[in-house]
Amino acid sequence: MRAGIIPERLRTLGVLLGLALGIHGSLAQEGRAVMTAEEFRQHKRAGTMPTRPIVRPVANAREPIEPRIQPPGQLKGGGGSSGCDCWIEPDASYTQITSWPLGPLPFDDQSFGPITLPFTFNLYNDLYTSCYININGNLTFDTDNSIFNAVGFPNPDDRMVAPFWADVDLNGFGPPGQNEVWYKVTSTALYVNWVNVGYFNANTDLLNSFQLILTDGTDPVIGVGKNVSFCYRDMQWTTGDASGGSGGFGGTPAVVGANRGNGVDYIQFGTFDQPGNAYDGPFGNPDGVDWLDNKNFTFTTAVSTQNIPPIASSQFLCDTIVVCAGEQVNVEMSFIAPEQNQTVNASSTAPSLSNYAETGNTSGGITAVITSQFTPLPSEVGFHTIDYSATDNGVPPLTTQVSIVVEVVPSPGAPPVITGPAEACPGDLVTLTASSDFDSYLWSNGGVDPTVQVGPGTYTVEGLLGSCALISDPFVVNALEAPDPVISGTLFNCGGAPSTLGTTEPYASYFWSTGSTDPTITVGTGSYTVTVTGANGCVGTSAPVDVLSAPDPTAAFTVSPPSPSMPGSIVQFTDASSGNGSVLVDWSWDFGDGNVGSGQVVDHGFGQPGFYTVVLTVTTAEGCTDTVALTYVVNAAEVYAPNVFSPNGDNVNDELVFTNLEFHPGSRLIVYSRWGNVVYESSSYQNNWKAADVSDGTYFYELRLRDGRVFTGHVTILR
């Protein structure tokens, strides 16, 4: 036994279930354990099945049970929509296996057979005329096979052809067409279809459909010289619950291939344990089961060699593909190197199809995939071939050559023509219309109506007319440039002045967020956008701009002590400004003596007598400012009076000057003659009396300051 396979080589199923159902045959007399069907499934789930195998050689096999015949169910999924399809639909010529050797249940890990073949099947030079259909996705020879944990090829035990060796379980409930196995035998071929089958334990959330055809190598259904065909429809799971799987994946991988059982002669297409299309070759990591969807492998096992030529796989491996003139055809052909460490290079030609072209070729790896496309012309009505050649790098290198026959028939009509606007603004849709008289439509964007609404891009439409799918020429909807308006204008104004906004370039029309449709708007504080229409009819909206129209503040301050003061006195200046609805954030002082300050309240001392212009500038949070100025006077300590002056016009001592009088504006001066007559009087003396109308002599004066002090004395005029 090989370690790690649980259970290993279980061929006990028929006997154990037969005993549970009351069928006590000769095998029961061998002393084997007996259990009910439910006990069998419990042991399988737990991995505790008995390991002593029961081997049934063909010579001693039980007689086949005659199954009943019923119409086939509906398949889930499909192998492609073309008339060339590998899948042979079960019909009245097929037999559905509904009675297994030991009764109708359980449909799990059982086998049907032996089935007598009216031809000889060559499995790597071992010749067989009978076989077993095993539920678990394979055919075996010599004996049936109940193993649900697949083993990769090559291995020394299994004489098997396996389109999908995995733990199939037919016990899940479902509608007709689910969990069915069909077969039919002809003089040259055996057909077996697994139709929408589930996985252990009676799971039907994911289903697989696949087909196996064996021939004598002369049946053209899979091609002369080939004796095995694998065909797949929708493949959704890989692993049963008893094989380490969860939700249909993981655990022991499913195996696809054929094996002689001598460790030498085999073919393997891959192992699968996951969803998706991942594939790194027959012998790399386990692959994604979706890679098998709609594939077909045809090959021969009528050889005995370690070097097998590349295997072709395509939906189109049949005698003839019928297409209509003007119908676009896409063809994919794959070639696989089914042996370790080999690579494949492939090429294709179709010289009689004028616009045949390969659209992709991935030669040089473990698989080579050629994708090609052509649209036959009306002048090409008739038969053509697409010829493929694939060569591996084995020793010696082997080449596979296959051909696809294409019959071009006259089209019943011209391809559809697309009409509609050829330009569209970004974000807008235009309506495209396909010409009429077609049975149905399929647009490149998925639409199925005669009209479709689309944005900028390239579009085609396929019109179905009878059996012809005709495709239009590409129709391009070009993207027009949308305007991108930028708002211009003054976005900040102090003093409450409004702002005028416009755009940096002109447009056909405007719609401002204020509702205005003018090219410019005058606004106050707020956020504004404009939507414009360009000359091409496309519409664009600007980014928003914020406008701020803020009031100016009113600057003011108070002084303590008030002017005048004496030199050295500390003067306090206090802000009395108003923000007029805004917040004041800055106060800047200039004291007129070279010194500055900041803050709402500042103290400053003037060291010298003089007239000082004190300036306060206030600023709001919006950045608006106002300025106020005040003259502050610092008086001298004393006023000194002269006792003589000489008004002779020599510009020296020509006036009656009282020292420091300039610091006492508004001082009153009266000059008397010695007889008491007033000869001069000023209510705001400016140190400017030149005694022009009096004679030399002595005069008396009275100087009265505004602070109440009075100075009296006499002064002599000498010219």
Secondary structure by P-SEA (a helix, b strand, c coil): cccccccccccaaaaaaaaaacccccccccccccccaaaaaaaaaacccccbbbbbcccccccccbbbbbbbccccccccccccccccccccccccccccccccccccccccccccccbbbbccccccccccccccccccccccccccccccccccccccccccccccccccccccccccccccccccbbbbbbcccccccccccbbbbbbbbbcccccccccccccbbbbbcccccccccccccccccccbbbbbcccccccccccccccccccccccccccccbbbcccccbbbbbbbcccccccccccccccccccbbbbcccbbbbbbbbbbccccbbbbbbccccccccccccccccccccbbbbbbbbbbcccccbbbbbbbbbbcccccbbbbbbbbbbbbcccccccccccccccccccbbbbbbcccccccccccccccccbbbbccccbbbbbbcccccccccccccccccccccccccccccccbbbbbbbcccccccccccccccccbbbbccccbbbbbbccccbbbbccbbbbbbbbbbbbcccccccccccccbbbbbbbbcccccccccbbbbbccccccccccbbbbbbccccccbbbbbbbcccccbbbbbbbbbbbccbbbbbcccccccccccccccccccccccbbbbbbbcccccccccccccccccccccccbbbbbbbbbcccbbbbbbbbbbcc
